[in-house]
Amino acid sequence: MPTRPTPSELVRAQIAIEAHALAADGSWLVYVRRTVVRGAYRRHLWRISTAGGRPRQLTNGEVNDTSPEISPNGKRIAFLRASANLAAPEKERLAQAWIVDALGGDPVPLGRLSHGVEGLRWSPDSRSLALLAPTPEARFLVGERSARNGDAPAPTARRITRMDFRNDEGYRDRRTHLWLVPARRRAHPRQLTRGDFDVESPSWAPDGQSIAFAADMTPDAVINPQTAIFIVSATGGDARELARLRGDLVAPAWSPNGCWLAAFGTDVEDPPEAHQPEVWVIDARGGQARSRSANLDLPAGVWVGSHLNRTDEPEGPLWLDDTSLVALLTVRGRSIPWHFHLNGGAEPLVDPERRVIASGLQAASGTVVVNAQVDGSASELAVVRGEKPQRLTRNGAAWQRSFPLPRLDEMQLAGPAGQIQTWVYSPADERRTRGAPKPALPVILDIHGGPTGAWGPGTSLDAIALTAAGYRVVRPNIRGSAGFGAEWVDGLGPRWGEADAADILAVVDGLIQDGLAEEGRVGVMGLSYGGFLVNWLVGVTERFKAAVSENGVTNQVTAWAECHFGIYDTGRAGLGDPLSEEGMFALWSRSPLRNVANVHTPLLMLQAEEDRVCPASDNVQFFAALRALGREVEYVLYPEEHHVMQSIGRPDRRIDRLDRILAWFAQHLR
């Protein structure tokens, strides 16, 4: 029988299937399998047939191999490799492009770039690769110095003249551009694009003569981003704009005949959160764009959160043939592939009622593959056939057999604006009989990020550990959640701390009425926007006996400037800006810090030090105020970590985080 797991056992046992690539003939694929070895991650490439069978390991060693791409002729695999040795010099921890034979063997490096490589794409003739990599020229650095061995010393200063000087991982000292490199050992990469912009999502034209990509070339783009689609010749030169919408246009993909491109986009200026991305088809000659999903009222892409199903693959649309394409849409707590026809019409390839979270879409020669979580299991690769994902791999979720997996139920609870879809995780040994009272366990509400994220039928290490410890974990899709139509998103709008708080309290009432919770035995936790709402709730109600906020927001006024996308994000959310007295008051009115004197709930604040989405400088204000008031609060900082460290942070830090959550609720809620 599985025993109650410790955080250390969970984190060290977890295996994750990450990026994968499908061969052009659809007959086999290669994927990245992540494990924990001696307290550090190892990522290696594995190969498996889409007809099933045993997978075969292709790479090994103290390395992290990621982002695999199969050559169109099926003979070789390109990928990114970095040292997994945490003590290795910085230059060895930068990813570089490598190639290995499709059947295995010794990988060989391509030409090395001084600041690493971020992505790669094979040319149609399988003879060269387009690379995404930082340029040597520094944008803001003063007195930069290089080092022959070890880490480079810090520069003298950063002279910053634009707001796009950072992203969610730190300073953006160098622009990311396209490079071209022959697919042979130690070839010399040649830079294709230049300018004060970043290149994203490159896609080769079928004839190999040009490359489409997404970029925002407007001045100070982070204030009001407008990403468009551009094309550059494979021989270099100036890029030309192909298509632009009033909002953003991203993730281009060429049709096999080269006549069309598919992309995700929004055709509303400075789009509010209720206007979510649609699937677009663009004429490759004239650039005219038409939406193929506008009538579905569903967001394109994966908006469903799951800590066990993270990939680094693009989630844009892909072509099945010259007249149809496939894309992932978020549908009522699920993410599933949909089939779109060039002449109109669309239908789901997976039954929308199935409990599936799909990501990492791949399609080739009529074969569709996704990385899927089904009914709360960890992710496995699956081929989509007959409205059902048919599992290919078995080595992504096998580790879960050693632990008691939660019972997962989907409920509809009454809320102020309608039924609230709610996912309920209960201890594995809980059994219910018709008409019998349901055991009321201590309950922890887990609030998703976004606010346009959503919870789906996927589990997490948090849910496994908490239910094994005797808690019921409840994940509601309150107003603002994606996948339930624009009206549900717009039901939150700028009313942060109002509509969402009312929905959360309605969920508590519904759980108590249904016998699944008891007054005085309810806790709350959340990350990002979820952390904001936790911080807000403890200042407006004392119904929660313990709370954990992670990388949240406490002061919308300072977050407007300190969050790397805060200027445009608060505008699109309708929260306002501090450039006028009215806007300043609007932001302050939605700030948990304004209610801090009313907080009496014991609060654990978890913070990644390098988080640029919800920076430590914002959350320390709440901690400082609570300490000045003499309230019970702890503030835990994790060095070097970023916004979603609960799933990709260093293993020892993930263990510490989960240990602290369990201890906090055990002390204050049990």
PAGUFI-667035 format. One line per 4 residues: their letters; for each residue x, y, z of C-alpha. Coordinates in steps of 0.2 Angstrom, whole numbers, plus 5000, padded with zeros to 4 digits. Example, Ala and Ser with C-alpha at 12.3 -4.5 7.8 and 13.67 -1.06 7.14 Angstrom:
<sites>
as = 5062/4978/5039  5068/4995/5036
</sites>
This chain:
<sites>
mptr = 5000/5000/5000  5007/5018/4996  5012/5027/5012  5010/5045/5016
ptps = 5023/5054/5005  5035/5067/5011  5039/5082/5000  5057/5075/4998
elvr = 5050/5059/4992  5038/5067/4980  5050/5079/4972  5064/5067/4970
aqia = 5053/5053/4963  5044/5065/4950  5047/5061/4932  5041/5074/4919
ieah = 5039/5072/4900  5043/5089/4893  5046/5095/4875  5043/5082/4861
alaa = 5044/5083/4842  5035/5072/4829  5044/5065/4813  5038/5072/4796
dgsw = 5030/5055/4792  5021/5054/4808  5028/5037/4812  5039/5041/4827
lvyv = 5043/5055/4839  5057/5060/4851  5054/5068/4869  5063/5075/4884
rrtv = 5061/5065/4900  5066/5075/4916  5072/5066/4932  5080/5071/4948
vrga = 5098/5064/4951  5108/5068/4966  5097/5084/4970  5098/5091/4952
yrrh = 5088/5089/4936  5094/5078/4922  5085/5079/4905  5088/5066/4891
lwri = 5080/5062/4874  5070/5047/4871  5062/5040/4855  5046/5030/4853
stag = 5035/5024/4838  5018/5032/4836  5012/5014/4834  5017/5011/4852
grpr = 5030/5000/4860  5045/5002/4871  5054/5019/4871  5073/5020/4868
qltn = 5085/5032/4877  5095/5042/4865  5106/5053/4876  5113/5052/4893
gevn = 5126/5060/4905  5126/5075/4917  5117/5086/4905  5100/5094/4901
dtsp = 5095/5090/4884  5079/5100/4878  5070/5107/4863  5072/5092/4851
eisp = 5068/5095/4832  5068/5080/4820  5075/5084/4802  5062/5084/4788
ngkr = 5071/5069/4781  5070/5060/4797  5089/5056/4799  5094/5067/4813
iafl = 5088/5076/4828  5094/5093/4833  5092/5099/4851  5099/5111/4865
rasa = 5112/5104/4878  5118/5112/4894  5128/5106/4908  5117/5100/4923
nlaa = 5132/5102/4935  5126/5117/4946  5145/5120/4950  5150/5121/4932
peke = 5156/5138/4924  5142/5149/4917  5147/5146/4899  5144/5128/4902
rlaq = 5127/5131/4909  5122/5140/4893  5112/5129/4881  5120/5126/4864
awiv = 5114/5117/4848  5119/5099/4846  5114/5085/4833  5112/5066/4836
dalg = 5108/5053/4823  5090/5048/4824  5094/5030/4829  5106/5036/4843
gdpv = 5125/5038/4845  5137/5051/4850  5130/5069/4848  5140/5082/4840
plgr = 5140/5101/4844  5136/5114/4831  5144/5131/4831  5145/5139/4848
lshg = 5137/5156/4851  5144/5166/4865  5128/5169/4874  5119/5152/4871
vegl = 5105/5147/4860  5087/5148/4864  5078/5138/4850  5081/5130/4834
rwsp = 5071/5125/4818  5077/5113/4803  5077/5120/4786  5065/5110/4774
dsrs = 5080/5102/4765  5087/5096/4782  5104/5104/4778  5104/5119/4790
lall = 5096/5126/4805  5088/5142/4810  5093/5147/4828  5086/5159/4840
aptp = 5100/5166/4850  5105/5182/4859  5116/5194/4849  5134/5199/4855
earf = 5129/5218/4856  5123/5223/4873  5109/5235/4874  5112/5243/4891
lvge = 5128/5237/4898  5142/5249/4903  5159/5242/4906  5155/5224/4901
rsar = 5170/5212/4904  5172/5194/4898  5180/5180/4907  5190/5166/4899
ngda = 5186/5154/4913  5171/5154/4925  5158/5167/4927  5160/5184/4919
papt = 5162/5199/4932  5147/5211/4934  5147/5226/4922  5150/5243/4928
arri = 5132/5249/4926  5116/5247/4916  5111/5263/4907  5092/5260/4904
trmd = 5082/5270/4891  5067/5259/4887  5055/5249/4898  5058/5233/4889
frnd = 5074/5230/4899  5068/5215/4908  5057/5200/4906  5051/5186/4918
egyr = 5068/5179/4919  5079/5195/4922  5087/5208/4912  5086/5208/4894
drrt = 5104/5214/4890  5104/5207/4872  5091/5205/4859  5086/5188/4853
hlwl = 5088/5186/4834  5088/5173/4820  5104/5165/4815  5108/5152/4801
vpar = 5120/5137/4804  5124/5123/4792  5120/5106/4801  5138/5100/4803
rrah = 5150/5099/4817  5156/5116/4823  5149/5126/4809  5149/5145/4810
prql = 5132/5153/4813  5127/5168/4803  5116/5181/4810  5100/5184/4799
trgd = 5090/5197/4807  5095/5214/4816  5087/5228/4825  5080/5233/4842
fdve = 5067/5220/4843  5066/5201/4848  5062/5187/4836  5050/5174/4842
spsw = 5042/5158/4834  5052/5156/4818  5044/5145/4804  5052/5140/4788
apdg = 5043/5143/4771  5041/5126/4763  5052/5131/4749  5066/5135/4761
qsia = 5068/5153/4754  5062/5163/4768  5057/5162/4787  5042/5169/4795
faad = 5043/5175/4813  5033/5185/4826  5041/5202/4833  5036/5218/4840
mtpd = 5046/5232/4832  5036/5246/4839  5046/5258/4851  5045/5253/4869
avin = 5034/5239/4865  5032/5233/4883  5020/5249/4886  5008/5244/4873
pqta = 5014/5228/4864  5008/5224/4846  5017/5209/4839  5015/5206/4821
ifiv = 5021/5193/4808  5036/5197/4798  5046/5187/4784  5065/5187/4781
satg = 5075/5179/4767  5085/5164/4771  5100/5174/4764  5097/5188/4776
gdar = 5092/5206/4773  5078/5217/4780  5063/5209/4786  5046/5214/4779
elar = 5029/5215/4788  5017/5202/4781  5002/5204/4793  4996/5214/4808
lrgd = 4980/5215/4818  4975/5228/4830  4980/5218/4845  4994/5204/4844
lvap = 4998/5191/4831  5009/5177/4836  5015/5159/4833  5015/5158/4814
awsp = 5015/5142/4805  5016/5139/4786  5004/5128/4776  5012/5113/4767
ngcw = 5009/5122/4750  5016/5139/4756  5000/5148/4752  4994/5152/4770
laaf = 5000/5155/4787  4991/5151/4803  4993/5161/4819  4985/5166/4836
gtdv = 4979/5184/4838  4967/5197/4844  4960/5210/4832  4955/5223/4846
edpp = 4966/5238/4850  4975/5235/4867  4964/5220/4870  4955/5218/4887
eahq = 4956/5201/4895  4939/5196/4890  4944/5197/4872  4956/5182/4871
pevw = 4966/5175/4856  4958/5167/4841  4964/5156/4827  4969/5166/4811
vida = 4973/5161/4794  4984/5173/4784  4986/5174/4765  5005/5172/4762
rggq = 5004/5184/4747  4994/5198/4753  4994/5196/4771  4975/5197/4773
arsr = 4969/5188/4789  4953/5179/4794  4948/5172/4811  4943/5154/4811
sanl = 4937/5153/4829  4928/5169/4832  4911/5161/4834  4917/5148/4847
dlpa = 4920/5160/4861  4934/5150/4867  4952/5155/4870  4966/5148/4858
gvwv = 4980/5140/4867  4982/5132/4884  4976/5142/4899  4973/5128/4911
gshl = 4986/5127/4925  4994/5111/4929  5010/5109/4939  5014/5092/4932
nrtd = 5012/5096/4913  5024/5110/4909  5032/5110/4892  5044/5122/4883
epeg = 5035/5119/4866  5025/5132/4857  5007/5131/4858  5002/5139/4841
plwl = 4992/5131/4827  4999/5118/4815  4993/5112/4798  4987/5094/4795
ddts = 4986/5097/4776  4984/5111/4763  4966/5114/4768  4965/5111/4787
lval = 4974/5114/4803  4974/5109/4821  4975/5120/4837  4973/5118/4856
ltvr = 4958/5127/4864  4954/5129/4882  4936/5122/4885  4928/5123/4903
grsi = 4943/5117/4913  4951/5106/4898  4963/5110/4884  4960/5099/4869
pwhf = 4964/5100/4850  4952/5106/4838  4951/5103/4819  4949/5119/4808
hlng = 4944/5119/4790  4951/5132/4778  4933/5134/4770  4925/5136/4787
gaep = 4919/5125/4801  4928/5117/4816  4926/5103/4828  4935/5095/4843
lvdp = 4946/5081/4840  4944/5075/4858  4927/5074/4867  4926/5090/4877
errv = 4918/5081/4892  4934/5070/4894  4945/5075/4908  4960/5080/4898
iasg = 4973/5093/4899  4983/5093/4883  4999/5103/4879  5014/5102/4867
lqaa = 5003/5100/4851  5012/5091/4837  5005/5087/4820  5012/5079/4804
sgtv = 5005/5068/4790  4988/5067/4798  4995/5062/4815  4991/5072/4830
vvna = 5001/5070/4846  4999/5079/4863  5007/5079/4880  4991/5074/4890
qvdg = 4986/5073/4908  4970/5062/4909  4960/5061/4925  4973/5068/4936
sase = 4987/5058/4931  5004/5065/4927  5007/5068/4908  5011/5055/4895
lavv = 5012/5057/4876  4997/5052/4867  4991/5050/4849  4974/5058/4846
rgek = 4962/5045/4838  4943/5043/4838  4940/5057/4850  4951/5050/4863
pqrl = 4970/5052/4867  4978/5035/4866  4993/5034/4877  5010/5031/4870
trng = 5022/5032/4884  5022/5024/4901  5037/5032/4909  5030/5049/4913
aawq = 5017/5044/4926  5024/5027/4933  5031/5036/4948  5014/5040/4954
rsfp = 5010/5022/4958  5021/5024/4973  5010/5037/4981  4992/5039/4986
lprl = 4983/5049/4972  4969/5060/4977  4951/5056/4972  4946/5069/4959
demq = 4928/5075/4957  4920/5089/4947  4907/5099/4955  4896/5114/4951
lagp = 4893/5126/4965  4881/5140/4965  4889/5158/4964  4883/5176/4963
agqi = 4884/5175/4944  4880/5157/4940  4887/5140/4943  4906/5139/4947
qtwv = 4915/5124/4940  4925/5117/4955  4938/5102/4955  4938/5093/4972
yspa = 4953/5083/4977  4950/5071/4992  4961/5058/5001  4963/5043/4991
derr = 4955/5031/5003  4939/5042/5005  4924/5033/4999  4906/5040/4997
trga = 4890/5031/4997  4874/5037/4989  4863/5046/5003  4877/5045/5016
pkpa = 4885/5060/5024  4901/5065/5016  4916/5067/5029  4920/5085/5032
lpvi = 4939/5086/5031  4949/5102/5034  4948/5111/5017  4961/5121/5008
ldih = 4955/5132/4993  4968/5133/4980  4966/5149/4969  4974/5149/4951
ggpt = 4984/5163/4943  4979/5174/4929  4966/5179/4933  4962/5171/4916
gawg = 4970/5155/4920  4959/5140/4924  4960/5124/4934  4957/5107/4925
pgts = 4958/5089/4929  4976/5088/4933  4984/5085/4949  5000/5093/4957
ldai = 5013/5088/4970  5003/5100/4982  4987/5091/4980  4995/5074/4982
alta = 5004/5079/4998  4990/5089/5006  4977/5075/5002  4989/5062/5009
agyr = 4990/5073/5025  4971/5072/5027  4965/5088/5019  4953/5091/5005
vvrp = 4959/5103/4991  4947/5113/4981  4951/5122/4965  4936/5133/4959
nirg = 4935/5142/4942  4928/5158/4948  4924/5173/4937  4939/5178/4926
sagf = 4944/5160/4922  4947/5156/4904  4937/5143/4894  4920/5148/4900
gaew = 4916/5162/4887  4920/5180/4887  4906/5185/4898  4913/5174/4912
vdgl = 4930/5183/4910  4922/5200/4909  4912/5196/4925  4928/5200/4934
gprw = 4935/5213/4923  4943/5227/4934  4933/5221/4950  4948/5212/4958
gead = 4944/5209/4976  4925/5211/4973  4918/5198/4961  4931/5185/4964
aadi = 4931/5187/4983  4912/5185/4982  4914/5169/4971  4927/5161/4983
lavv = 4916/5164/4998  4901/5157/4989  4912/5141/4985  4915/5140/5004
dgli = 4896/5141/5008  4893/5128/4995  4906/5116/5002  4899/5118/5019
qdgl = 4881/5115/5013  4886/5100/5004  4895/5093/5019  4912/5094/5012
aeeg = 4918/5107/5024  4915/5114/5041  4916/5132/5046  4932/5136/5055
rvgv = 4942/5122/5046  4945/5131/5029  4962/5137/5023  4967/5146/5007
mgls = 4982/5147/4996  4986/5154/4979  5000/5159/4967  5002/5175/4957
yggf = 4985/5182/4954  4980/5168/4966  4992/5175/4979  4984/5193/4976
lvnw = 4967/5186/4980  4974/5177/4996  4981/5193/5002  4965/5202/4998
lvgv = 4954/5189/5007  4963/5189/5023  4960/5208/5024  4942/5207/5021
terf = 4936/5191/5030  4941/5180/5045  4933/5164/5038  4950/5157/5033
kaav = 4960/5150/5048  4977/5149/5039  4983/5156/5022  4998/5154/5010
seng = 5001/5167/4997  5015/5164/4984  5022/5177/4972  5007/5187/4974
vtnq = 5003/5206/4973  5000/5217/4988  5001/5235/4980  4994/5238/4963
vtaw = 5002/5255/4962  5020/5249/4963  5016/5233/4954  5011/5244/4939
aech = 5029/5249/4937  5038/5234/4945  5030/5220/4936  5039/5218/4919
fgiy = 5023/5219/4910  5013/5229/4923  5010/5245/4913  5000/5236/4899
dtgr = 4993/5222/4910  4985/5233/4922  4978/5243/4908  4971/5228/4899
aglg = 4963/5222/4915  4955/5239/4917  4963/5242/4934  4970/5259/4929
dpls = 4986/5268/4930  4995/5280/4943  4997/5294/4930  4981/5303/4936
eegm = 4974/5305/4953  4959/5295/4948  4969/5281/4941  4980/5280/4957
falw = 4965/5279/4968  4958/5265/4956  4974/5255/4958  4975/5258/4977
srsp = 4957/5252/4979  4962/5235/4972  4977/5233/4983  4977/5221/4998
lrnv = 4989/5233/5007  4975/5245/5009  4966/5232/5021  4982/5226/5030
anvh = 4976/5233/5047  4962/5221/5046  4972/5205/5044  4972/5193/5058
tpll = 4973/5176/5048  4991/5168/5050  4999/5171/5033  5014/5162/5026
mlqa = 5021/5172/5011  5032/5162/4999  5042/5173/4986  5055/5169/4972
eedr = 5068/5182/4974  5071/5184/4955  5052/5185/4950  5049/5199/4938
vcpa = 5031/5195/4936  5026/5198/4955  5042/5205/4962  5048/5203/4980
sdnv = 5049/5222/4982  5030/5222/4980  5026/5208/4993  5039/5214/5006
qffa = 5027/5229/5009  5013/5217/5015  5026/5208/5026  5033/5224/5033
alra = 5016/5231/5037  5010/5215/5046  5026/5214/5056  5023/5232/5062
lgre = 5006/5227/5067  5012/5212/5077  5002/5200/5066  5007/5182/5063
veyv = 5016/5181/5047  5032/5173/5039  5041/5178/5023  5051/5165/5014
lype = 5063/5170/5000  5070/5158/4987  5086/5164/4979  5088/5163/4960
ehhv = 5070/5157/4958  5057/5164/4946  5038/5165/4945  5033/5146/4944
mqsi = 5047/5138/4955  5034/5126/4962  5036/5116/4946  5053/5120/4939
grpd = 5063/5127/4954  5079/5119/4960  5073/5102/4969  5079/5107/4986
rrid = 5069/5123/4986  5053/5114/4979  5055/5102/4994  5057/5116/5006
rldr = 5042/5125/4999  5031/5110/5001  5037/5106/5018  5033/5124/5024
ilaw = 5015/5123/5016  5012/5107/5025  5019/5113/5042  5009/5130/5041
faqh = 4992/5121/5038  4996/5108/5051  5000/5121/5064  4985/5133/5060
lr = 4971/5122/5052  4972/5105/5059
</sites>
